[in-house]
């Protein structure tokens, strides 16, 4: 006899297929979301100020939610639902990136400049940047520009972790083995997450990423410091301009292209075709993509106006210069978020610091005064990381919801609940940063990237910097053009050169070789085309689990760096 029939009923209910998606504001989910968001925000600001990194805490959130769901106490068993676990991991990862990258780093720029009076106005601007950042991603995720079928490696890691905890078996064993290898490798300073990324996503994009990482690592040994000469920045300018042009082309509405579209904001339209593979698998079509990006541009410009007024820029610039500053800030914000988002989708790494530095250099070339330039940099830096992180979380949710029936309404509602959960995480991050920033900054704990921005603003540019960047923009544009919008080869090449993490290039390229060899090994002796296709798909599934495990293990190690920071 079951000693606790109510608990047994709760477990059965949790394991049953849900008729509707769990809500972000359910009491148990909300309380756990808030508690873990506080933890995530603290982890984020401690690590960004001490080690200069912000870890992805999504796997931590998923694991904690799974453990709580195993407690046989009343309503806690509801956390056995993989969809509730997805909501919690979305919130904690959102609070981590929001606190560290989108809020604390921007306000550190005026503080490092010696203008403490501008910290609160900059925080207001950063909140606007964060809010618009997440709103745009919510509107345009699963479009041709940012499809759910894209790599989004950290999202795959979170989803596979949740599924492994839910089902166990062979998949859990493969994922667990990958996580152990990823964790141990990271302990020995090996970028195992880069190897994990190599097992996921487009081979061409990842090959360019690996080449960029390798060249960026070894070029200084041959007396050619790419970063100091701003070569990667020039490549990113060229690739970024082409990528934006490609994004504009994707916004076009083809004849009949809007049929059956589903708005990123929620409601289903058109015929009842269902399933993630119906209608090309996209829930956001060209009209919704166009509307979302245009809305984002308008909101970013409005945010720039607020920053200009609150930060006193209005009194420092002439009217034409003020209009130019506002427009540049708005364009910089949306360009920054798109480039960071595209890089994150394909590689799992995003060059937020480097792309912000590009707009800083453009500001220096335009001779923007010190304070307006610092505010421009802070406002630009507030966008991008949360955009990428929400993409990871939506990818995780999309993978967890693929077998729902009817799929499309469940997917749209689930995405909406994830967005609401992340808003809770953002709100908690704001409170934590507002309370803690003064203590951290007065103790000398300022994000290193903010100090780099301020140093660059004060020292200015070396002669010929802009000319060099424009020259290198040409090959960047050509590579991006040849690869097309689905591969983002130019953006990924520049990303690899910019991050240039030691040994990461070998990890990515080695993983790509293993990926090809394993696929060929599974094909051996198979002559039937259909059987070969099935074998290739199984190989991709196995390697995706290994890659997800490596990324998850590396993420756990990153969070473990908290003890070192403290």
C-alpha positions in Angstrom: 0.0 0.0 0.0 1.3 3.5 -0.9 1.9 5.3 2.4 1.3 8.6 0.7 -1.4 8.2 -2.0 -1.5 12.0 -2.6 2.2 12.1 -3.5 1.7 9.1 -5.8 -1.1 10.9 -7.5 1.0 14.1 -7.9 3.8 12.1 -9.5 1.5 10.4 -11.9 0.0 13.8 -12.8 3.5 15.2 -13.3 4.5 12.3 -15.6 1.3 12.5 -17.7 1.4 14.5 -21.0 0.2 18.0 -20.1 -3.0 19.3 -21.8 -1.7 22.9 -21.5 1.7 24.2 -20.8 2.6 24.9 -17.1 2.5 28.5 -16.1 5.5 30.6 -15.1 3.5 32.2 -12.2 2.3 29.0 -10.6 3.2 29.4 -6.8 5.8 26.6 -6.6 7.4 27.4 -9.9 7.5 31.1 -9.2 9.0 30.7 -5.7 11.7 28.4 -7.0 12.3 30.7 -10.0 12.9 33.7 -7.7 15.2 31.9 -5.3 17.3 30.4 -8.1 17.3 33.8 -9.9 18.9 35.4 -6.9 21.5 32.7 -6.9 22.1 33.2 -10.6 22.4 36.9 -10.4 25.0 36.7 -7.5 27.0 34.1 -9.4 27.0 36.3 -12.5 28.2 39.5 -10.8 30.8 37.7 -8.7 32.4 36.0 -11.7 32.1 39.0 -14.1 33.9 41.2 -11.6 36.5 38.8 -10.5 37.3 36.5 -13.5 35.7 38.5 -16.3 33.4 35.7 -17.3 29.6 35.0 -17.0 28.8 31.3 -16.9 25.6 29.7 -18.3 23.7 28.5 -15.2 20.9 26.9 -17.1 22.1 23.3 -16.4 22.4 24.2 -12.7 18.8 25.4 -12.7 17.6 22.2 -14.5 19.5 20.0 -12.0 18.1 21.8 -9.0 14.6 21.6 -10.3 15.0 17.9 -11.1 16.2 17.2 -7.5 13.3 19.2 -6.0 10.9 17.2 -8.2 12.2 14.0 -6.6 11.2 15.1 -3.1 8.0 13.2 -2.3 6.3 16.1 -0.7 2.9 17.3 -2.0 3.2 20.1 -4.7 7.0 19.7 -5.0 6.5 16.7 -7.1 5.1 19.0 -9.8 8.7 19.9 -10.5 9.1 16.5 -12.2 7.5 18.1 -15.2 10.2 18.8 -17.8 8.4 21.9 -18.9 8.5 23.4 -15.3 12.1 22.5 -15.1 12.6 24.4 -18.4 10.9 27.4 -17.0 13.2 27.4 -14.0 16.4 27.0 -16.0 15.3 29.8 -18.3 14.9 32.1 -15.4 18.2 31.4 -13.6 20.3 31.6 -16.8 18.5 34.8 -17.7 19.2 36.4 -14.4 22.9 35.5 -14.6 23.5 37.1 -18.0 21.2 40.0 -17.2 23.0 40.9 -13.9 26.5 40.4 -15.2 26.5 41.5 -18.9 23.4 43.6 -19.4 23.3 45.6 -16.2 26.5 45.6 -14.2 28.9 46.0 -17.1 27.2 49.0 -18.6 27.0 50.9 -15.3 30.7 50.1 -14.6 31.6 52.2 -17.7 30.6 55.6 -16.2 31.9 54.5 -12.7 35.3 53.6 -14.2 35.3 57.0 -15.9 34.9 58.7 -12.5 31.3 59.8 -13.2 29.4 58.1 -10.3 26.5 60.5 -10.9 25.8 58.7 -14.3 25.5 55.2 -12.8 21.8 55.4 -12.1 20.9 57.0 -15.5 23.0 54.4 -17.2 21.3 51.7 -15.2 17.9 53.0 -16.5 19.2 52.9 -20.0 20.6 49.4 -19.5 17.2 48.2 -18.2 15.6 49.6 -21.4 18.3 47.8 -23.5 17.7 44.5 -21.7 13.9 44.8 -22.0 14.0 45.5 -25.7 16.7 42.9 -26.3 14.6 40.1 -24.9 11.4 41.4 -26.5 12.9 41.4 -30.0 14.2 37.8 -29.6 10.8 36.7 -28.3 9.3 38.2 -31.5 11.7 36.8 -34.0 12.9 33.4 -32.6 12.2 30.6 -35.0 12.3 32.8 -38.1 14.5 32.3 -41.1 17.0 34.6 -39.4 17.1 32.9 -36.1 15.5 29.4 -36.6 14.8 27.0 -33.8 16.6 24.4 -35.9 19.8 26.4 -35.5 22.5 25.0 -33.2 22.1 27.1 -30.0 24.5 24.7 -28.2 23.8 25.7 -24.6 20.1 25.2 -25.3 20.7 21.6 -26.5 22.8 21.0 -23.4 20.0 22.2 -21.1 17.3 20.2 -23.0 19.3 17.0 -23.1 20.1 17.3 -19.4 16.4 17.6 -18.6 15.4 14.7 -20.9 18.2 12.5 -19.5 16.9 13.1 -16.0 13.4 12.4 -17.2 14.0 9.2 -19.1 17.4 7.8 -18.1 18.7 4.8 -20.1 21.3 4.9 -23.0 20.8 8.6 -23.7 21.5 9.5 -20.0 24.6 7.4 -20.0 26.0 9.0 -23.2 25.1 12.5 -21.9 26.6 11.7 -18.4 29.8 10.4 -19.9 30.1 13.6 -22.0 29.4 15.8 -19.0 32.1 14.0 -16.9 34.7 14.5 -19.7 33.6 18.1 -20.2 33.9 18.8 -16.5 37.3 17.1 -16.0 38.7 18.6 -19.1 37.7 22.1 -18.0 39.4 21.5 -14.6 42.6 21.1 -16.6 41.9 24.4 -18.4 40.8 22.7 -21.6 37.9 24.5 -23.4 35.8 21.3 -23.6 32.7 23.4 -24.4 34.4 24.2 -27.8 34.7 20.5 -28.5 31.0 20.1 -27.6 30.1 22.9 -30.0 32.0 21.0 -32.7 29.5 18.1 -32.5 26.5 20.5 -33.0 25.4 22.6 -35.8 26.5 23.6 -39.3 29.9 22.1 -40.2 30.9 25.0 -42.5 30.1 27.6 -39.9 32.0 25.7 -37.2 34.9 25.0 -39.5 35.3 28.8 -40.0 34.9 29.3 -36.2 37.7 26.7 -35.6 40.0 28.3 -38.1 39.5 31.7 -36.6 40.2 30.4 -33.1 43.4 28.7 -34.3 44.7 31.6 -36.3 43.9 34.0 -33.4 45.8 31.8 -31.0 49.0 31.3 -33.0 49.3 34.6 -35.0 51.0 36.5 -32.1 53.8 33.8 -32.0 54.7 34.8 -35.6 54.9 38.5 -34.6 51.4 39.5 -35.8 49.1 40.6 -33.0 45.7 40.5 -34.8 43.8 42.1 -31.9 46.3 45.0 -31.5 46.0 45.7 -35.2 42.2 45.4 -35.1 42.1 42.9 -37.9 39.3 40.8 -36.4 37.3 43.9 -35.8 37.6 44.9 -39.4 36.6 41.4 -40.5 33.5 41.6 -38.2 32.6 45.0 -39.7 32.5 43.6 -43.2 30.9 40.3 -42.2 28.4 42.2 -40.0 27.3 44.6 -42.8 26.7 41.7 -45.2 24.9 39.7 -42.5 22.6 42.7 -41.9 21.9 42.9 -45.6 21.1 39.2 -45.6 18.8 39.7 -42.7 17.0 42.5 -44.5 16.5 40.1 -47.5 15.1 37.5 -45.2 12.5 40.0 -44.1 10.9 40.1 -47.6 7.5 38.5 -47.9 7.4 36.0 -50.8 4.2 35.3 -52.6 2.2 33.1 -50.3 5.0 33.3 -47.7 2.7 34.5 -44.9 0.3 31.6 -45.3 0.0 29.6 -42.1 2.2 32.0 -40.2 2.2 32.1 -36.4 3.1 35.4 -34.7 6.0 35.3 -32.2 3.7 37.0 -29.8 1.3 34.1 -29.6 -1.8 33.5 -31.6 -2.0 30.9 -34.3 -3.1 31.9 -37.7 -3.9 30.1 -41.0 -4.6 26.4 -41.5 -4.3 23.8 -38.9 -1.1 22.2 -40.2 0.7 21.0 -37.2 4.0 19.6 -36.0 7.5 21.1 -35.9 8.2 19.9 -39.5 5.0 21.4 -40.9 5.2 24.7 -43.0 9.0 24.4 -42.9 9.0 24.2 -39.1 8.9 28.0 -38.7 6.5 29.6 -36.4 7.6 33.2 -37.3 7.3 34.2 -41.0 8.8 37.1 -42.9 6.1 39.7 -41.9 6.5 38.9 -38.2 10.3 39.0 -38.6 10.1 42.4 -40.3 7.7 43.8 -37.7 9.8 42.5 -34.8 13.0 44.0 -36.0 11.4 47.3 -36.9 9.7 47.5 -33.5 13.1 46.8 -31.9 14.8 49.5 -33.8 12.1 52.0 -32.8 12.3 51.0 -29.1 16.1 51.2 -29.1 16.0 54.7 -30.5 13.4 55.6 -27.8 15.7 54.1 -25.2 18.6 56.2 -26.5 16.5 59.3 -26.1 15.9 58.5 -22.5 19.6 57.9 -21.9 20.5 61.2 -23.6 18.1 63.1 -21.4 18.9 61.3 -18.1 22.7 61.3 -18.8 22.9 65.0 -19.7 23.9 64.4 -23.3 21.3 66.9 -24.4 23.3 69.8 -23.0 26.6 68.7 -24.4 25.8 68.3 -28.1 24.3 70.5 -30.7 20.9 69.5 -32.1 22.3 67.8 -35.2 25.0 66.0 -33.2 22.3 64.9 -30.6 20.1 63.5 -33.4 23.1 61.7 -34.8 24.0 60.3 -31.4 20.5 59.0 -30.8 20.4 57.3 -34.2 23.9 55.8 -33.8 22.9 54.5 -30.4 19.7 52.9 -31.7 21.5 51.3 -34.7 24.4 50.1 -32.5 22.0 48.4 -30.1 20.1 46.4 -32.7 23.2 45.6 -34.8 25.0 44.5 -31.7 22.2 42.2 -30.6 21.9 40.6 -34.1 25.6 39.9 -34.5 25.9 38.5 -31.0 22.7 36.4 -31.5 23.9 35.0 -34.8 27.3 34.1 -33.4 25.8 32.5 -30.3 23.3 30.5 -32.4 26.0 28.9 -34.5 29.0 28.7 -32.1 27.7 29.0 -28.6 30.1 31.9 -28.1 29.3 35.5 -28.5 31.8 38.4 -29.1 29.8 41.0 -27.2 32.9 42.8 -25.9 34.5 43.0 -29.4 31.4 44.2 -31.2 30.9 46.9 -28.5 34.5 47.9 -29.0 33.8 48.4 -32.8 31.1 51.0 -32.0 33.5 52.6 -29.5 36.1 52.9 -32.2 33.5 54.4 -34.6 32.5 56.9 -31.9 36.2 57.9 -31.5 36.5 58.4 -35.3 33.4 60.6 -35.2 35.0 62.6 -32.3 32.1 62.0 -29.9 32.9 63.7 -26.6 33.9 61.5 -23.7 30.7 61.3 -21.6 28.3 60.8 -24.6 30.7 58.1 -25.9 30.8 56.3 -22.5 27.0 56.3 -22.4 26.8 55.1 -26.0 29.2 52.2 -25.1 27.2 51.3 -22.0 23.9 51.3 -23.8 25.3 49.2 -26.6 26.8 46.7 -24.1 23.4 46.2 -22.5 22.2 44.4 -25.6 23.2 41.0 -27.0 24.0 38.6 -24.2 20.4 38.4 -22.9 19.2 38.1 -26.6 21.6 35.1 -27.0 20.7 33.5 -23.7 17.0 33.7 -24.4 17.7 32.0 -27.7 19.4 29.2 -25.9 16.5 28.7 -23.6 13.9 28.8 -26.3 15.9 26.2 -28.2 15.8 24.0 -25.0 12.0 24.5 -24.7 11.5 23.8 -28.4 13.4 20.5 -28.1 11.4 19.5 -25.0 8.0 20.3 -26.7 8.6 18.7 -30.0 6.4 15.7 -29.3 3.4 17.7 -28.0 0.1 17.3 -29.8 -1.3 19.6 -31.0 2.3 21.0 -31.3 2.0 24.5 -32.6 -0.3 26.0 -29.9 1.7 24.2 -27.2 5.0 25.5 -28.6 3.8 29.1 -28.8 2.3 29.0 -25.3 5.4 27.3 -23.9 7.6 30.0 -25.5 5.4 32.7 -23.9 5.7 31.1 -20.5 9.5 30.9 -20.9 9.6 34.6 -21.7 7.5 35.4 -18.6 9.9 33.3 -16.5 12.9 35.1 -17.9 11.2 38.5 -17.1 11.1 37.3 -13.5 14.8 36.5 -13.7 15.5 39.9 -15.2 13.5 41.6 -12.4 15.4 39.8 -9.7 18.7 40.6 -11.5 17.8 44.3 -11.5 17.1 44.3 -7.8 20.4 42.4 -7.0 22.5 44.8 -9.1 20.8 47.9 -7.7 21.5 46.8 -4.2 25.0 45.3 -4.7 26.8 47.5 -7.3 28.1 50.1 -4.9 29.6 47.5 -2.6 31.3 45.7 -5.4 32.6 48.8 -7.1 33.9 50.5 -3.9 35.9 47.3 -3.2 37.5 47.6 -6.6 35.5 44.8 -8.2 34.7 46.2 -11.6 34.2 44.1 -14.7 37.5 44.1 -16.6 35.9 44.8 -20.0 34.5 48.0 -18.6 38.0 49.2 -17.7 39.1 48.3 -21.2 36.4 50.4 -22.7 37.3 53.4 -20.5 41.0 53.1 -21.2 40.3 53.1 -24.9 38.1 56.1 -24.6 40.8 58.0 -22.7 43.7 57.0 -24.9 42.0 57.3 -28.2 43.0 55.6 -31.5 46.3 55.1 -33.1 46.7 56.7 -36.6 45.3 54.5 -39.4 43.1 52.2 -37.2 39.9 52.9 -39.1 41.7 52.5 -42.4 43.0 49.1 -41.4 39.6 48.0 -40.2 37.9 49.1 -43.4 40.6 47.2 -45.5 40.0 44.0 -43.5 36.3 44.5 -43.8 36.5 43.5 -47.5 37.6 39.9 -47.0 35.2 39.6 -44.0 32.3 40.7 -46.3 33.4 38.3 -49.1 33.6 35.3 -46.7 30.1 36.1 -45.3 28.7 36.5 -48.8 30.1 33.2 -50.0 28.7 31.3 -47.0 25.3 32.8 -47.2 22.9 33.6 -44.3 22.5 29.9 -43.2 26.2 29.4 -42.5 27.3 32.9 -41.3 30.9 31.9 -42.2 32.2 35.5 -42.1 30.7 36.3 -38.7 31.9 33.0 -37.3 35.5 33.5 -38.7 35.6 36.9 -37.0 34.1 35.6 -33.8 36.9 32.9 -33.6 39.6 35.5 -34.2 38.1 37.8 -31.6 37.7 35.3 -28.7 40.9 33.4 -29.6 40.7 31.1 -26.5 43.9 28.9 -26.2 43.4 25.4 -27.6 39.7 26.1 -28.5 40.4 25.9 -32.2 42.0 22.5 -32.0 39.0 21.4 -29.9 36.5 22.5 -32.5 38.4 21.2 -35.5 39.2 17.9 -33.8 35.5 17.5 -33.0 34.6 18.1 -36.6 37.0 15.4 -37.7 35.7 12.9 -35.1 32.2 13.8 -36.3 33.0 12.9 -39.9 34.9 9.8 -39.0 32.1 8.5 -36.8 29.5 9.1 -39.4 31.5 7.2 -42.0 32.2 4.4 -39.6 28.5 3.9 -39.0 27.9 3.9 -42.8 30.3 1.0 -43.4 28.8 -1.8 -45.4 25.5 0.1 -46.0 24.6 0.6 -49.7 20.9 1.4 -49.5 20.3 5.2 -49.7 17.5 5.2 -47.1 19.4 3.0 -44.7 22.5 5.3 -45.1 20.4 8.4 -44.3 19.0 6.7 -41.2 22.5 5.8 -40.1 23.7 9.4 -40.6 20.8 10.6 -38.5 21.6 8.2 -35.7 25.2 9.3 -35.8 24.2 12.9 -35.5 21.9 12.0 -32.5 24.7 10.2 -30.7 27.2 13.0 -31.3 24.7 15.7 -30.3 24.3 13.9 -26.9 28.1 13.8 -26.5 28.4 17.5 -27.5 25.6 18.5 -25.1 27.3 16.6 -22.3 30.6 18.4 -23.0 28.9 21.8 -22.9 27.0 20.9 -19.8 30.1 19.6 -18.0 32.0 22.7 -18.9 29.2 24.9 -17.7 29.2 23.2 -14.3 32.9 23.8 -14.0 32.3 27.5 -14.9 29.8 27.8 -12.1 32.2 26.0 -9.8 34.7 28.8 -10.3 32.6 30.8 -7.8 34.6 29.3 -5.0 37.8 30.6 -6.6 36.3 34.0 -7.1 35.2 34.2 -3.5 
